Amino acid sequence: MSSFNVVTDKIIGKIKPMHAVNNGPLGGPASGKWELMKEAGIPFARLHDTGGAYGGHVYVDIANVFRNFDADASNPDNYDFAFTDWLMKSLVDNGAEPFYRLGSTIENAHWVKPYNIFPPKDNMQWAKICEGIIRHYTEGWGNGFKYKMTYWEIWNEPDNEPEIKDNPMWKGTKEQYFELYRVTANYLKEKFPHLKIGGYASCGFYKIADIEADPNANISPRIDYFITFFEEFLQYITNEKTKAPLDFFSWHSYSGVHSNIIFSNYARETLDKYGLTQTEHLCNEWNPGIRLRGTLRDATNIAANMLALHETSISMMMYYDWRLHCAYNGAINPLFFVPFKAFYSFKGFNELYRLGNQVKVETDEPQIDERVYCLASKGNGEIAIMLVNYTDKDTEITLSVDGQKDFATAQTLMIDEDKTYEDIGGIKGGKLVLKKDAIAVIKIAK
């Protein structure tokens, strides 16, 4: 049995956007099921690997948007915004703020021939191209838009492999990336002090994971390099001679709840160690169950991570991925373009997020990963509570709100082996049985 008491007069912060994603329900060229993004209330969409291999040759990537690197970056005629404009409008019209990765899509077949993953031959020219993209989407430059786009990320996973010949993301040294970051971040921050400039979408911190709990926690030169790269990057940008702003630090993980909590704590502690106490950190590529796609367990896995990581110092999580034909998309069926059960983990979390204010939950639950999780929020005369049974057995829940245990008029939206976001009605006596791998979202008017 697990016991939770929601204390509505104790607001302890804002509900963080843990249900953000990479990309959106993009199908083929200029097509998609964007209404699913609106239905789930996705708050941010990171644009990396957009359109598939090589960015579909038309989306987002610097090489796609600015095709002649030697052209005049101050002339809007030298940019090809067409498909990316369509994409941005699709996201914004359906409620998601774009999170723009400035750089290149991963080139998994780089061993045949790499194209767009080399260090720029002129870092300042590259920075000026980034400036043009930002002005187009936030200031209307070049017949553009005035969208709210807060986050601008410099490259993705330059630390992917220690040997240049093996790296599908960065055909350069780590020092070359550090210099690109320094030049670009300083230039963009000077031009756009109100925006958040950061990077570098680290491959992650598997070296420090719980080896018994996490199959990714193997020690290898590659795994070691992720840590070395991180430490040396922070040394570089905090050195007075090579100083650069870092509004946010982004990292990735394909591990489970327990390891992800360790990673989040490590990221915060390491940033603080270098004096970057105001730098937020976020996990903007994560997926704990690629092989579980389409299953109830995947839905529970995703929901448990959202709730557990919410209680760390992390500022946002961005699930990878929501493209319709992407093998990593656990939210949407790739054959029929209809939701899997995991879709409702995102939709359920949005019930908390839209109310805004996190309220205290008193519980007797142990702070480990195999457990029942609970998170609650209030706003607009409503209370929302999300429960996730991440254990291997059916569990009886005792739930109260300010000591009250009867919620006859509540909505209880259930996700389990038999139900997919179905309302089972109110709760009597505060008793609710959550089946193994079940999720409940409870909405109470108050």
Secondary structure, 3 states (H helix, E strand, C coil): CEEEEEEEEEEEEECCCCCEEECCCECCCCCECCHHHHHHCCCEEEECCCCCHHHHHCCCCHHHHCCCCCCCCCCHHHCCCHHHHHHHHHHHHCCCEEEEEECCCCCCCCCCCCCCCCCCCCHHHHHHHHHHHHHHHHCCCCCCCCCCCCEEEECCCCCCCCCHHHCCCCCCCHHHHHHHHHHHHHHHHHHCCCCEEEEEEECCCHHHCCCCCCCCCCCCHHHHHHHHHHHHHHHHHHCCCCCCCCCEEEEEECCCHHHHHHHHHHHHHHHHHCCCCCCEEEEEEECCCHHHCCCHHHHHHHHHHHHHHHCCCCCCEEECCCCCCCCCCCCECCCCCCECCCHHHHHHHHHHHHHCEEEEEEECCCCCCCCEEEEEEEECCEEEEEEEECCCCCEEEEEEECCECCECCCEEEEECCCCEEEECCCECCCEEEECCCCEEEEEEEC
